[in-house]
Amino acid sequence: MISKIKLLSATGILILLLSACDKKAEDQIACTLSVRVLLLNFNVIDAATQQDLYFSNNPRFSTREIYLFKQTDQSRRDTIRPNVTRLGSSRYFSIPIGYEPESTFILKAGNLPENTVTYQVSKTGTICTDYQLKQVRFNGTEVKANDGGIYTFFK
């Protein structure tokens, strides 16, 4: 009698274990609660000379002479200073952006006229929620990133 109970218990445990292992692959993915920071990486190039205004051998401006404001910041109290990032021998600016579907910055570069930088963010089609930079426009014109993910803004 006791051996029948042990046999039934062992069979029940075995069935339970096998059914737990029979889950689909997508059910087994554990998504984290963290979302990666989206960065907008860019350079500002003189349209006439094709020279980088900040990172050429003879830069026209110091890296302290560039800043951005969100378009909604009418009083311009929240200055956004881009970080200077190095990729090999190249340098570029980088700013963290939010996850709003669309947002616009005002870019002030030295003593040049102001420019607008508009970007769109979308969710990826992956199982775990993530976001991607979908589109970037500089003064209304769409700009594509290079292979390193850096956008070039021509002034």
C-alpha positions in Angstrom: 0.0 0.0 0.0 2.8 2.4 1.0 4.8 1.6 -2.2 1.7 2.4 -4.3 1.4 5.8 -2.6 5.1 6.4 -3.3 4.7 5.3 -6.9 1.7 7.6 -7.4 3.5 10.5 -5.7 6.7 10.0 -7.8 4.6 9.8 -11.0 2.7 13.0 -10.1 6.0 14.8 -9.4 7.5 13.6 -12.7 4.4 14.7 -14.6 4.5 18.1 -12.9 8.2 18.5 -13.7 7.8 17.5 -17.4 4.9 19.9 -17.9 6.9 22.7 -16.4 9.7 22.0 -19.0 7.2 22.0 -21.9 6.9 25.8 -22.0 7.4 27.7 -25.2 10.7 29.5 -25.7 9.0 33.0 -25.6 7.5 32.1 -22.2 11.0 31.5 -20.8 12.4 34.9 -21.6 12.8 37.0 -18.5 12.7 40.7 -19.4 14.3 43.1 -17.0 12.7 46.3 -15.8 15.5 48.5 -17.1 15.3 50.3 -20.4 18.5 51.4 -22.0 19.3 55.1 -22.4 18.8 56.5 -25.9 21.5 58.8 -27.1 21.5 61.2 -30.0 25.1 61.3 -31.3 26.0 64.1 -33.7 28.7 66.3 -35.3 28.2 69.8 -36.6 29.8 70.4 -40.0 30.3 73.6 -42.0 28.3 73.1 -45.2 30.6 75.2 -47.3 34.0 73.9 -46.2 33.0 70.4 -45.0 35.0 71.0 -41.8 33.8 70.0 -38.4 33.1 73.2 -36.5 34.2 71.7 -33.2 36.6 68.8 -33.8 38.7 69.7 -36.8 42.4 70.6 -36.6 41.4 74.3 -36.6 38.0 74.3 -35.0 35.8 77.4 -35.5 34.2 77.0 -32.1 35.1 75.6 -28.6 33.0 72.7 -27.3 31.7 75.2 -24.7 30.0 77.1 -27.5 27.3 74.6 -28.2 24.2 74.0 -26.2 20.6 72.9 -26.7 17.2 73.7 -25.3 14.0 71.8 -25.5 11.6 73.7 -27.7 9.1 73.7 -24.9 11.6 75.6 -22.7 10.5 79.1 -23.8 12.5 80.8 -21.0 15.6 78.8 -21.9 16.5 78.1 -18.3 17.4 74.4 -18.8 20.6 74.5 -20.8 21.6 71.1 -22.2 25.3 70.7 -22.7 26.2 67.8 -25.0 28.9 65.4 -23.8 32.0 65.0 -25.9 32.5 61.3 -26.8 35.5 59.7 -28.5 35.3 56.8 -30.9 38.8 55.9 -32.0 40.3 59.1 -33.4 36.9 60.7 -34.0 35.0 62.8 -31.5 31.3 63.7 -31.5 28.6 65.2 -29.3 26.2 63.0 -27.4 23.0 63.8 -25.5 20.5 61.5 -23.8 17.0 61.8 -25.1 13.7 60.8 -23.7 11.1 58.3 -24.9 8.5 60.7 -26.0 7.2 59.8 -29.5 8.5 63.1 -30.9 10.5 66.0 -29.4 12.4 69.0 -30.7 15.5 70.8 -29.5 16.8 74.2 -30.4 20.6 73.9 -31.2 22.8 76.9 -30.6 26.2 76.6 -32.2 28.6 79.5 -31.5 27.4 82.8 -33.0 25.5 81.0 -35.8 21.7 81.2 -36.2 19.6 78.7 -34.2 18.6 75.4 -35.6 16.0 72.8 -34.8 16.7 69.1 -34.2 13.6 66.9 -34.1 13.7 63.3 -33.4 11.1 60.5 -33.2 11.3 57.5 -30.9 9.4 54.2 -31.3 9.1 50.9 -29.6 11.0 48.0 -31.1 9.2 44.8 -32.2 11.1 42.7 -29.8 9.5 40.5 -27.0 11.0 42.7 -24.3 10.0 46.4 -24.5 12.8 48.6 -25.8 13.0 51.9 -27.7 14.9 53.1 -30.7 15.6 56.3 -32.4 13.4 56.2 -35.5 14.0 59.5 -37.3 16.1 62.6 -36.9 15.5 65.9 -38.7 17.8 68.9 -38.8 15.9 72.1 -39.7 13.2 70.0 -41.1 15.4 67.8 -43.3 15.8 64.1 -42.5 19.3 63.1 -41.5 20.6 59.5 -41.6 23.2 58.2 -39.1 26.5 56.8 -40.4 27.5 53.2 -39.6 28.7 54.3 -36.1 25.3 55.8 -35.3 26.5 59.4 -35.6 24.3 62.0 -37.3 25.9 64.9 -39.2 24.3 68.3 -39.1 25.4 70.6 -41.9 25.3 74.4 -41.0 
